[in-house]
Amino acid sequence: MIPLGWMLALLSVLAVSFLSDDAAQMVDVHSLILVTVVPLILILGVCGFQRFTRALKMALTEQIPDGDALTDCETTLAIFSRLTTACGSFATIMGFVYLLAIMDDPDKLLPKAGVVLLPLLYAVILAALIIDPLRCRLWLKSNQTK
Amino acid sequence: MGTIFGLVCATGLVLFMMSPRGSFGYLVSLEAIWVTLIIPLFAALAAFGFMDLRKTLRFLLRGPDHSNVMTKRDLYRLRSLRNFYRSAGCIAILGGAIMICQNNAEPWSLGPAIALSALGVFYALLVAELLIGTRCMQVDRLLGGRVSVGQPSVRPAVEAFAVFVFISILLLVMYLSVVGHKLAAHVVDLMHDAPVPILLGVEEVLDFWEVVI
């Protein structure tokens, strides 16, 4: 069910983006790389490769290990979610600083403001549609008898 | 029954307050409905699985059934669903804001963007707080009150939303100041019939007032 839910959710986001008049305005490769690669590097630095892959494995497969391991995996994914959104917020604030440099030109200001908000949008989409469902799944798995 | 009656009355009151002329057509936006009402369901499908999602939705629409016992897992699922809807509201307002910023040269194309932004938040709050929030309280009460279950992470979305609001206010202030400055320069330009620098000094302002007076 996980791939189906993700696929439908992400396809829906893409469909809404492409239904708008100019789909290109919703795409920014730099922002996408920033909010996907940087949190990945940070989570590997914070939790380590093994813990992170174990958390992903527990969330994606049907295995049910003991409670402590599941709590650890849930914490790892919670940190990952926070890091993703933090990176989006950080990129948006950096973009805002860039906007200060071009504030003498109102014609450029608003289009750039749109681009500046894109990392935040990508980060919220990643956190809300991909990482949080995994985390919920882990919690439900670790509390099956409650 | 009482909950459904309360929900219908509250929703009707909100719609009535928002519609002084009695027309609800402007409260419907397909993009906003898709982003804020359908996408969270797909996220919930990924999180809960089909059977549990069906059970949650059935409980959401019909209320507690005496034949089955509510558990902490049910409460957690409801809270998670509410957080998915809140996050969808954030996605809608951010998407709409980006479209508004990038289409500002064409005022006639701003309608769908504003609708996605404003109506998305409206729908998300309506479902998350009015519908699911009341059910959460109901289950909480059935389980004995103030049940502590693992908190689904809504904080990222709320933080992102707070950052967005902060930046929007700053951008608005910046934009208004720049436009005001340009307007003042334009007025001076018209008065003097000659180009003026954008940044006005004290002497130029005094000259301007002399001309005006």
Interface residues (C-beta under 8 A of the other chain):
Chain A: M1 I2 P3 L4 G5 W6 L8 A9 S12 V13 A15 V16 S17 L19 S20 D21 D22 Q25 M26 E74 A78 S81 R82 T84 T85 A86 G88 S89 T92 I93 F96 L99 L100 M103 D104 P106 L109 L110 P111 A113 G114 V115 V116 L117 L118 L120 L121 A123 V124 I125 A127 A128 L129 D132 P133 L134 R135 C136 R137 W139 L140 N143 Q144 K146
Chain B: E31 W34 V35 I38 I39 F42 A43 A44 L45 A46 A47 F48 G49 F50 D52 T71 K72 R73 Y76 R77 S80 N83 F84 S87 A88 C90 I91 L94 G95 A97 I98 M99 I100 C101 Q102 N103 N104 S109 P112 A113 V149 G150 P152 S153 R155 P156 A157 E159 A160 V163 F164 I167 L170 L171 M174 Y175 V178 V179 K182 I198
